[in-house]
Amino acid sequence: MPYQKIDAQHLQNLTLLCGVTNVHTNDEELIRCASDHTEDLHYRAEVVVTPETVQQISEVMQYCYQNNIPVTPRGAGTGLSGGALPIAGGVLLDMRRFSKILHIDKQNFQVTTEPGVITQVLQETLLAEGLFYPPDPASKGSCFIGGNVAENSGGPRAVKYGVVKDYVLNLEVVLPNGEVMWTGANVLKNATGYNLTQLIVGSEGTLAIITKIVLRLIPAVQHNMLLLVPFRSAVQACEAVNAIFLAGYTPSALEFMERDAIEWSMKYVQSSAIDLPANVQAHLLIEVDGNNTDQLYRDAEAISDIVQRYDVGDVLFADSHEQKQILWTLRRKVGEAVKSNSIYKEEDTVVPRAMLPQLLTIIKQLGAEYGFHSVCYGHAGDGNLHVNIVKAGMSDDDWNNRLPEGIRRLFAEVVAMGGTISGEHGIGLVQKRYLDIAFGNTAMQLMRQIKQVFDPRGILNPGKIFPEK
């Protein structure tokens, strides 16, 4: 059944449900919500709705369900796979007004929050209470915690502390038909029926609208040290990653940046903080954390000894807050720096950690064959390598037609290594054509049936995750 277009009567009814100040059809709002951080893609909704209560969301969803109007949920719009793009038009459900931290339970190490809270704000608020929520995507200063749950985000500290799914205990959600429910319980162990909570985590806004989130927390860590290690061979930098773990050390972060990544980031933030000799091809950014400073120094020294078995330059020990901030800013700004240079596609590959050298080699080989330039960086400690492919001088024909063949070959190699095609950015719009590489027919059919059970009319975030039949 084709979707209904938004007409004057629909606008009037949505306004009755949410109030005149929460229903927007002006160009400014429609343009703001037409894109996220995915490439240069733009899709306009017909109306942007900014509800203030769960009841309003429930009523909007019930109305859209009954009238077959597509609804696309949106958080902060920092996604990298097009998950929040309203490709079917209809209603863009903007969650920015759900911005309250509702309850911090220090006795049970839990927090209940609305989905529109900025992740860094949540982390800093908890830290002031001696509590730690570890997942920290690069966009933590602007992304919403609800979007992090929808994408099962990770970030640099996933290598030691895990990703978002490891901290979500319970969710309040609104189903596509408007029904409101909790998915689980606020407990650390739960073997009661199917795990609906974890089904919603990472579902990219295609099954339900998240309205409340209960997260488990851990005690705050008091200290950390940061090392920056320059390598004259990018492949050797990847080899050193697994050597650190095989020696018995688990850093709290272990990031890989090839030369272009850190060079472009330095230009982007107008920093000359790092000396970058011509023969340096990559860096590892390695963090260790804990509550015993003497142990941290011993671990940092031991890791330094391990990496110096390779062809490296001088290892920088950043123990001051200012030095750490500079280095982390350079790492977190790489994506923006690449985007400022050229139209780009970002592939979010992840392989078993020991396969990283092979993965990097294959990326460069495919680049030479298909004529693309890649800038690679990412969470090397958990095998997650972001491959930014820049358009630069590529022709439109090669970019639109030949490059997808190269990406498909890359993903096939990744899956053959025991990896998968997205570590933390999701499938969304731009990766759905490749989903068949990761899953066979049976798995694809089961996932489509799950979507059908939750959303039989297909109104919620349509056109995402699954390739067209």
C-alpha positions as CSV (number, residue, x, y, z in Angstrom):
1,M,0.0,0.0,0.0
2,P,1.5,3.4,-1.0
3,Y,2.1,5.9,1.8
4,Q,-0.2,8.8,2.2
5,K,1.1,12.3,1.6
6,I,0.8,15.0,4.3
7,D,-2.1,17.3,3.4
8,A,-3.7,20.2,5.3
9,Q,-6.0,17.9,7.3
10,H,-3.1,15.8,8.4
11,L,-1.2,18.9,9.5
12,Q,-4.2,20.2,11.4
13,N,-4.6,16.8,13.2
14,L,-0.9,16.6,14.1
15,T,-1.1,20.1,15.5
16,L,-4.1,19.2,17.6
17,L,-2.0,16.2,19.0
18,C,1.3,18.1,19.7
19,G,0.5,21.8,19.7
20,V,1.3,24.5,17.1
21,T,4.8,25.1,18.4
22,N,5.8,21.4,17.8
23,V,4.7,21.0,14.2
24,H,7.0,22.6,11.6
25,T,6.8,23.0,7.8
26,N,9.1,25.9,7.4
27,D,12.2,25.5,5.1
28,E,14.6,26.0,8.0
29,E,13.4,23.0,9.9
30,L,12.9,20.8,6.9
31,I,16.4,21.6,5.6
32,R,17.9,21.0,9.1
33,C,16.4,17.6,9.3
34,A,17.1,16.6,5.7
35,S,20.6,15.4,6.3
36,D,22.9,13.9,8.9
37,H,26.7,13.3,8.7
38,T,26.3,10.7,5.9
39,E,28.1,11.8,2.8
40,D,26.3,14.6,1.0
41,L,22.8,13.1,1.1
42,H,19.6,15.2,1.6
43,Y,16.0,14.0,1.9
44,R,13.2,16.3,3.0
45,A,10.3,15.2,5.2
46,E,7.0,16.8,4.6
47,V,6.7,17.9,8.3
48,V,8.9,18.0,11.3
49,V,7.2,17.1,14.6
50,T,9.0,17.8,17.9
51,P,6.9,16.1,20.6
52,E,7.4,16.9,24.3
53,T,5.8,13.9,26.0
54,V,5.5,10.1,25.5
55,Q,1.8,10.5,25.2
56,Q,2.3,12.9,22.2
57,I,4.6,10.4,20.5
58,S,2.1,7.6,21.2
59,E,-0.7,9.6,19.6
60,V,1.4,10.7,16.6
61,M,2.4,7.1,16.0
62,Q,-1.2,5.8,16.3
63,Y,-2.4,8.5,13.9
64,C,0.4,7.8,11.4
65,Y,-0.2,4.0,11.7
66,Q,-3.9,4.4,11.0
67,N,-3.3,6.7,8.1
68,N,-0.3,4.9,6.6
69,I,2.0,7.9,7.0
70,P,5.8,7.1,7.2
71,V,7.6,8.3,10.3
72,T,11.4,8.7,10.6
73,P,12.8,9.2,14.1
74,R,15.8,11.5,14.5
75,G,18.2,12.2,17.3
76,A,21.1,14.7,17.0
77,G,21.6,13.8,13.3
78,T,25.3,12.7,13.7
79,G,24.8,9.3,12.1
80,L,27.1,8.0,9.4
81,S,24.8,5.5,7.6
82,G,21.8,7.6,6.7
83,G,19.6,6.0,9.4
84,A,17.8,9.3,10.2
85,L,17.2,10.5,6.6
86,P,13.4,10.7,5.8
87,I,13.7,9.1,2.4
88,A,10.0,8.4,2.2
89,G,8.9,11.9,3.2
90,G,6.1,11.9,5.7
91,V,6.8,12.8,9.4
92,L,10.3,13.5,10.8
93,L,10.0,12.8,14.5
94,D,12.6,15.0,16.2
95,M,13.5,13.8,19.7
96,R,15.4,16.9,20.8
97,R,12.9,17.9,23.5
98,F,13.5,14.7,25.4
99,S,16.6,16.1,27.0
100,K,16.3,15.3,30.7
101,I,18.3,12.9,32.9
102,L,15.5,11.6,35.0
103,H,17.1,9.7,37.9
104,I,20.6,8.8,39.0
105,D,20.4,5.7,41.3
106,K,23.8,5.7,43.1
107,Q,22.8,2.8,45.3
108,N,22.4,0.5,42.3
109,F,24.8,2.2,39.8
110,Q,22.0,3.0,37.4
111,V,20.7,6.1,35.5
112,T,17.4,6.6,33.8
113,T,17.5,9.1,31.0
114,E,15.5,10.5,28.1
115,P,17.0,9.8,24.7
116,G,17.7,13.5,23.7
117,V,20.5,13.9,26.3
118,I,23.9,14.7,24.8
119,T,26.2,11.7,25.6
120,Q,29.0,13.9,26.9
121,V,26.6,15.8,29.2
122,L,25.3,12.5,30.5
123,Q,28.9,11.2,31.1
124,E,30.0,14.4,32.9
125,T,26.9,14.6,35.0
126,L,27.5,11.0,36.2
127,L,31.2,11.6,36.7
128,A,30.4,14.3,39.2
129,E,28.6,11.6,41.1
130,G,31.6,9.2,41.0
131,L,29.9,7.1,38.3
132,F,31.2,6.1,34.9
133,Y,29.3,5.4,31.6
134,P,32.1,4.3,29.3
135,P,30.9,4.2,25.6
136,D,32.2,7.4,24.0
137,P,31.6,7.8,20.2
138,A,33.7,10.4,18.5
139,S,30.7,12.7,18.3
140,K,30.0,12.4,22.0
141,G,29.9,16.2,22.4
142,S,26.9,16.4,20.1
143,C,25.2,13.0,19.6
144,F,22.2,11.9,21.7
145,I,22.2,8.9,24.0
146,G,19.1,7.6,22.2
147,G,20.9,7.6,18.9
148,N,23.7,5.7,20.5
149,V,21.3,3.0,21.7
150,A,19.6,2.9,18.3
151,E,23.0,2.3,16.6
152,N,24.7,0.3,19.4
153,S,27.5,2.8,19.3
154,G,31.0,2.1,20.6
155,G,33.9,4.5,20.5
156,P,37.6,4.2,21.6
157,R,37.0,2.7,25.0
158,A,34.9,-0.2,23.7
159,V,38.1,-2.3,23.6
160,K,38.1,-2.5,27.5
161,Y,34.6,-1.5,28.5
162,G,32.3,-2.7,25.7
163,V,29.7,-1.0,23.6
164,V,26.3,0.5,24.4
165,K,24.5,-2.9,24.4
166,D,26.6,-3.9,27.4
167,Y,25.1,-1.1,29.5
168,V,21.4,-1.0,28.5
169,L,19.2,-2.7,31.1
170,N,15.7,-1.6,30.1
171,L,13.9,0.7,27.6
172,E,10.6,2.4,27.4
173,V,9.5,2.4,23.8
174,V,6.5,3.4,21.6
175,L,5.6,0.9,19.0
176,P,4.6,1.8,15.5
177,N,0.9,1.4,16.4
178,G,1.3,3.8,19.3
179,E,1.4,1.3,22.1
180,V,3.8,2.1,25.0
181,M,5.8,-0.6,26.7
182,W,8.9,-1.4,28.7
183,T,11.2,-4.1,27.2
184,G,12.7,-5.6,30.3
185,A,13.6,-4.9,34.0
186,N,16.1,-2.7,35.9
187,V,18.2,-5.7,36.9
188,L,21.7,-7.0,36.0
189,K,20.4,-10.5,35.3
190,N,17.3,-11.3,33.3
191,A,16.5,-14.7,31.8
192,T,12.8,-14.0,31.4
193,G,11.6,-14.7,27.9
194,Y,13.1,-13.2,24.7
195,N,15.5,-10.3,25.3
196,L,13.4,-7.5,23.7
197,T,15.7,-4.9,25.2
198,Q,18.7,-6.1,23.2
199,L,16.5,-6.5,20.1
200,I,15.7,-2.8,20.2
201,V,19.4,-1.8,20.8
202,G,21.0,-1.4,17.4
203,S,17.7,-1.7,15.5
204,E,18.3,1.8,14.0
205,G,14.8,3.2,14.8
206,T,13.0,0.6,12.6
207,L,11.2,-1.3,15.3
208,A,10.2,1.3,18.0
209,I,10.7,4.8,19.3
210,I,12.9,4.9,22.4
211,T,11.5,7.2,25.0
212,K,13.4,6.2,28.2
213,I,16.7,4.4,28.8
214,V,17.9,2.7,31.9
215,L,21.7,2.2,31.9
216,R,24.0,0.3,34.2
217,L,27.1,2.2,35.4
218,I,30.4,1.4,37.0
219,P,32.6,3.3,39.5
220,A,34.5,6.2,38.0
221,V,38.1,5.5,37.1
222,Q,40.5,8.0,38.7
223,H,43.6,8.1,36.4
224,N,44.8,7.5,32.9
225,M,47.9,7.9,30.8
226,L,48.1,8.4,27.0
227,L,50.8,7.3,24.6
228,L,51.2,8.4,21.0
229,V,53.4,6.1,18.9
230,P,54.6,7.0,15.4
231,F,55.2,4.1,13.0
232,R,57.2,4.1,9.7
233,S,55.0,1.3,8.5
234,A,51.2,1.4,8.8
235,V,51.0,-2.4,8.5
236,Q,53.5,-2.7,11.4
237,A,51.3,-0.4,13.5
238,C,48.4,-2.9,12.9
239,E,50.7,-5.8,13.8
240,A,51.7,-4.0,17.1
241,V,48.1,-3.8,18.2
242,N,47.7,-7.6,18.8
243,A,51.2,-7.8,20.2
244,I,50.1,-5.6,23.1
245,F,47.2,-7.9,23.9
246,L,49.2,-11.1,23.5
247,A,51.6,-9.7,26.1
248,G,48.7,-9.5,28.6
249,Y,47.7,-5.8,28.5
250,T,44.3,-4.4,27.8
251,P,44.4,-0.7,27.1
252,S,41.3,1.4,27.8
253,A,41.7,2.7,24.2
254,L,43.9,1.7,21.3
255,E,43.4,3.9,18.2
256,F,45.0,3.6,14.8
257,M,45.5,6.7,12.5
258,E,47.3,6.5,9.3
259,R,49.3,9.5,8.1
260,D,46.6,11.3,6.2
261,A,44.1,11.0,9.1
262,I,46.3,12.8,11.6
263,E,47.7,15.2,9.1
264,W,44.3,16.3,7.8
265,S,43.0,16.5,11.4
266,M,45.9,18.8,12.4
267,K,45.1,21.1,9.5
268,Y,41.4,21.0,10.3
269,V,41.8,22.1,13.9
270,Q,44.8,24.4,13.0
271,S,47.2,22.5,15.3
272,S,50.9,21.8,15.0
273,A,51.0,19.9,18.2
274,I,52.6,16.8,16.7
275,D,55.8,16.5,14.8
276,L,55.1,14.6,11.6
277,P,58.3,13.5,9.9
278,A,58.0,12.5,6.2
279,N,58.7,8.8,6.9
280,V,56.0,8.4,9.5
281,Q,53.0,6.5,8.0
282,A,50.7,5.8,11.0
283,H,50.2,6.4,14.7
284,L,48.8,4.4,17.5
285,L,47.1,6.3,20.3
286,I,47.1,4.1,23.4
287,E,45.4,4.8,26.7
288,V,45.7,2.9,30.0
289,D,43.5,3.7,32.9
290,G,43.0,2.6,36.5
291,N,43.1,3.8,40.1
292,N,46.8,3.0,40.9
293,T,49.2,5.5,39.2
294,D,52.2,3.3,39.9
295,Q,50.6,0.4,38.0
296,L,49.7,2.7,35.2
297,Y,53.3,3.9,34.8
298,R,54.4,0.3,34.7
299,D,51.8,-0.7,32.1
300,A,52.7,2.3,30.0
301,E,56.4,1.5,30.1
302,A,55.7,-2.1,29.2
303,I,53.6,-1.2,26.3
304,S,56.2,1.3,25.1
305,D,58.8,-1.5,25.2
306,I,56.5,-3.7,23.1
307,V,55.9,-1.2,20.3
308,Q,59.6,-0.4,20.1
309,R,60.2,-3.8,18.7
310,Y,58.8,-2.3,15.5
311,D,60.1,0.5,13.3
312,V,58.9,3.5,15.4
313,G,59.9,7.0,16.2
314,D,59.9,8.7,19.6
315,V,57.0,7.6,21.8
316,L,55.2,10.6,23.3
317,F,53.9,10.1,26.9
318,A,51.1,12.6,27.4
319,D,50.5,12.7,31.1
320,S,49.1,16.3,31.5
321,H,45.4,17.0,30.9
322,E,46.3,19.5,28.2
323,Q,48.3,17.1,26.2
324,K,45.7,14.4,26.4
325,Q,43.0,16.8,25.3
326,I,45.0,17.8,22.2
327,L,45.6,14.2,21.2
328,W,42.0,13.2,21.7
329,T,40.8,16.2,19.8
330,L,42.9,15.3,16.9
331,R,41.6,11.7,16.9
332,R,37.9,12.7,17.3
333,K,38.1,15.3,14.6
334,V,39.4,13.0,11.9
335,G,36.0,12.3,10.4
336,E,35.1,16.0,10.1
337,A,38.5,16.7,8.7
338,V,38.1,14.1,5.9
339,K,34.6,15.5,5.1
340,S,36.0,19.0,4.9
341,N,38.4,17.9,2.2
342,S,36.1,16.0,-0.2
343,I,32.8,14.1,-0.6
344,Y,33.5,10.8,1.0
345,K,32.0,7.4,1.8
346,E,32.9,5.9,5.2
347,E,33.0,2.1,5.5
348,D,32.9,0.7,9.1
349,T,34.7,-2.6,8.8
350,V,35.5,-4.8,11.7
351,V,37.6,-8.0,11.7
352,P,39.2,-10.2,14.4
353,R,42.0,-8.1,15.8
354,A,44.9,-10.2,14.5
355,M,43.6,-9.7,11.0
356,L,44.0,-5.9,11.0
357,P,47.3,-6.0,9.0
358,Q,45.7,-8.1,6.3
359,L,42.7,-5.8,6.2
360,L,44.8,-2.7,5.7
361,T,46.8,-4.4,3.0
362,I,43.6,-5.4,1.1
363,I,42.1,-1.9,1.4
364,K,45.2,-0.3,-0.2
365,Q,45.3,-3.0,-2.9
366,L,41.6,-2.4,-3.8
367,G,42.3,1.3,-3.8
368,A,45.0,0.9,-6.4
369,E,42.8,-1.4,-8.5
370,Y,39.7,0.8,-8.4
371,G,41.4,4.2,-8.3
372,F,40.2,5.4,-5.0
373,H,42.1,7.1,-2.1
374,S,41.3,5.9,1.4
375,V,42.0,7.5,4.8
376,C,42.0,4.8,7.4
377,Y,41.6,5.2,11.2
378,G,39.6,3.6,14.0
379,H,39.4,1.5,17.0
380,A,42.2,-0.9,16.3
381,G,42.0,-2.5,19.7
382,D,38.7,-4.2,18.8
383,G,39.5,-4.7,15.1
384,N,37.2,-1.8,14.0
385,L,38.8,0.1,11.1
386,H,37.0,3.1,9.5
387,V,37.8,3.4,5.8
388,N,37.1,6.9,4.5
389,I,37.0,6.8,0.7
390,V,37.4,10.3,-0.7
391,K,36.0,11.3,-4.1
392,A,38.7,13.8,-4.8
393,G,39.4,13.4,-8.6
394,M,37.3,10.4,-9.2
395,S,34.8,10.8,-12.1
396,D,31.1,10.7,-11.2
397,D,30.7,7.5,-13.2
398,D,33.5,5.8,-11.3
399,W,32.2,7.1,-8.0
400,N,28.6,6.0,-8.6
401,N,29.1,2.8,-10.5
402,R,32.6,1.3,-10.2
403,L,33.4,2.2,-6.6
404,P,30.4,0.1,-5.2
405,E,32.0,-2.9,-6.9
406,G,35.2,-2.2,-5.0
407,I,33.3,-1.8,-1.7
408,R,31.5,-5.0,-2.3
409,R,34.8,-6.8,-2.8
410,L,36.2,-5.2,0.4
411,F,33.2,-6.4,2.4
412,A,33.4,-9.9,1.0
413,E,37.1,-10.0,2.1
414,V,36.1,-8.7,5.5
415,V,33.4,-11.4,6.0
416,A,35.9,-14.0,4.7
417,M,38.2,-13.0,7.6
418,G,35.5,-13.6,10.1
419,G,34.5,-10.0,10.3
420,T,31.4,-8.0,9.4
421,I,30.5,-4.8,7.4
422,S,29.5,-2.5,10.3
423,G,31.1,-2.3,13.7
424,E,29.2,0.7,15.2
425,H,27.7,2.9,12.4
426,G,24.8,0.7,11.4
427,I,23.5,-0.3,8.1
428,G,20.9,2.5,7.6
429,L,20.5,3.6,4.0
430,V,23.9,3.5,2.4
431,Q,25.0,0.0,3.4
432,K,21.8,-1.9,2.9
433,R,22.8,-3.0,-0.6
434,Y,25.7,-5.0,1.0
435,L,23.8,-6.7,3.8
436,D,23.5,-10.0,1.8
437,I,27.3,-10.3,2.1
438,A,27.0,-10.6,5.9
439,F,23.8,-12.7,6.0
440,G,22.4,-15.6,4.1
441,N,18.8,-16.0,3.0
442,T,17.5,-17.6,6.2
443,A,18.9,-14.8,8.5
444,M,17.6,-12.1,6.1
445,Q,14.2,-13.7,6.1
446,L,14.1,-13.9,10.0
447,M,15.1,-10.2,10.3
448,R,12.4,-9.1,7.8
449,Q,9.8,-11.2,9.7
450,I,10.9,-9.4,13.0
451,K,10.3,-6.1,11.3
452,Q,6.9,-7.3,10.1
453,V,5.9,-8.3,13.6
454,F,6.8,-4.9,15.1
455,D,5.7,-2.8,12.1
456,P,3.2,-4.7,9.9
457,R,2.5,-1.5,7.9
458,G,6.1,-0.6,7.4
459,I,5.7,3.0,8.5
460,L,8.6,3.3,10.9
461,N,11.9,4.4,9.4
462,P,11.1,2.8,6.0
463,G,13.7,2.0,3.5
464,K,16.5,1.3,6.0
465,I,18.6,-1.8,6.7
466,F,17.0,-4.2,4.2
467,P,17.8,-4.1,0.5
468,E,14.9,-3.8,-1.8
469,K,13.6,-7.2,-3.0
